[in-house]
Amino acid sequence: MLNTVSKIRGQVKATGYPQTEGLLGDCMLKYGKELGEDSTFGNALIEVGESMKLMAEVKDSLDINVKQTFIDPLQLLQDKDLKEIGHHLKKLEGRRLDYDYKKKRVGKIPDEEVRQAVEKFEESKELAERSMFNFLENDVIVKENDLSSFEDVYFFIHACQTHLQTPGVWTGISCSHHSSLSVLAMGCRVCYSLLTHPAAHQVPW
């Protein structure tokens, strides 16, 4: 996954997350080629291996989608918005303690110091309230959109599984191609096609 992200961002190629389908695909391609073109089983391994590699690409895309549309926004929420609110609350608490201390010393300290303590406390109180209000008002829509994107990713998985269970998917495949390996390869390619061309399969997302 990291490898694919690096490619998208134009960064130096890094070691990506090894998808199981990708590893299996590499293995099948390797030994399928070793068996040679004259081997029916070897050709079947190559066919499925290529399809498994496509499925690894699909899972990479899903991983990146979840990270960019759900995990990253949540991380930003924690690093920016919640951190800012915490800063204002901490500052408010400090000024409250200062105001309480000076309020108890009225008559012993200049009135100007008490007045300034009150003003600073009210200022921090307003900033803290405003930051929390903005968080609740503005981020609700953002969080709903992020959750919707997250839901879309898993809807794809369900749609893919449902599509593979539809009898019409296998229409046109000759009986001679009904080996378990060929059917598996076809299923992988259908899933890949669903992701890359959803409109052609009438997948509503």
Secondary structure, DSSP 8 states (H G I E B T S, - for coil): -HHHHHHHHT---------HHHHHHHHHHHHHHHH-TT-HHHHHHHHHHHHHHHHHHHHHHHHHHHIIIIIHHHHHIIIIIIHHHHHHHHHHHHHHHHHHHHHHTBTTB-HHHHHHHHHHHHHHHHHHHHHHHHHHHHHHHHHHHHHHHHHHHHHHHHHHHHHHTSGGGGTT--GGG-SHHHHHHHHHHHHHHHHH-GGGGT---
